[in-house]
Amino acid sequence: MHNINKVQMLEFPQHGDERGHLVIVEGTKDIPFEIKRAFYIYGSDKEVVRGQHANRRSEFVLINVAGTSKVRVKDGEGNEAIFCLNRPHTGIYIPTMVWKDMYDFSADSVLLVLSSEHYDPDEYIRNYEDFQMEICRNL
């Protein structure tokens, strides 16, 4: 089974009343890993493409807490899928060894990224051809 088949949309518990809404995201409960790192992306123009890498060890959940963006995932063998992140109570789970591109950011987009690992530049694959070769070696 390719890891791209494990990519999935997640819906998080939300609570609200006349005061507003509260969305809860807990590691190992609402997402399939313990959260070791969180960061967010904002101020990206509509034409900007972020990500453009795969990770050997890190799993991610991406949530547009404000605005919208799209995420394209690829498996290195010609299969791809596009997800639209447009609700602050949903996110996309991306397992290891899946190529990801984030793009089409709205002007008010704030993309929250939750990671299963601390940052390690050595586990990133930043060249798509290198990613494809590594995928072929692991088949």
GIBEL-V466846 format. One record per residue. N is the residue number from 1. RES is the residue in one small letter. SS is DSSP state (alpha for helix, beta for strand, coil for the rest). Layout:
<<N RES SS> <N RES SS>>
//
This chain:
<<1 m coil> <2 h coil> <3 n alpha> <4 i alpha> <5 n alpha> <6 k alpha> <7 v coil> <8 q beta> <9 m beta> <10 l beta> <11 e beta> <12 f coil> <13 p coil> <14 q beta> <15 h beta> <16 g beta> <17 d beta> <18 e coil> <19 r coil> <20 g beta> <21 h beta> <22 l beta> <23 v beta> <24 i coil> <25 v coil> <26 e coil> <27 g beta> <28 t coil> <29 k coil> <30 d coil> <31 i beta> <32 p coil> <33 f coil> <34 e coil> <35 i coil> <36 k coil> <37 r beta> <38 a beta> <39 f beta> <40 y beta> <41 i beta> <42 y beta> <43 g coil> <44 s coil> <45 d coil> <46 k coil> <47 e coil> <48 v coil> <49 v coil> <50 r beta> <51 g beta> <52 q beta> <53 h beta> <54 a beta> <55 n beta> <56 r coil> <57 r coil> <58 s coil> <59 e coil> <60 f beta> <61 v beta> <62 l beta> <63 i beta> <64 n beta> <65 v beta> <66 a beta> <67 g coil> <68 t coil> <69 s beta> <70 k beta> <71 v beta> <72 r beta> <73 v beta> <74 k beta> <75 d coil> <76 g coil> <77 e coil> <78 g coil> <79 n coil> <80 e beta> <81 a beta> <82 i beta> <83 f beta> <84 c beta> <85 l beta> <86 n coil> <87 r coil> <88 p coil> <89 h coil> <90 t beta> <91 g beta> <92 i beta> <93 y beta> <94 i beta> <95 p coil> <96 t coil> <97 m coil> <98 v coil> <99 w beta> <100 k beta> <101 d beta> <102 m beta> <103 y beta> <104 d coil> <105 f coil> <106 s coil> <107 a coil> <108 d coil> <109 s coil> <110 v beta> <111 l beta> <112 l beta> <113 v beta> <114 l beta> <115 s beta> <116 s coil> <117 e coil> <118 h coil> <119 y coil> <120 d coil> <121 p alpha> <122 d alpha> <123 e alpha> <124 y beta> <125 i beta> <126 r coil> <127 n coil> <128 y alpha> <129 e alpha> <130 d alpha> <131 f alpha> <132 q alpha> <133 m alpha> <134 e alpha> <135 i alpha> <136 c alpha> <137 r alpha> <138 n coil> <139 l coil>>
//
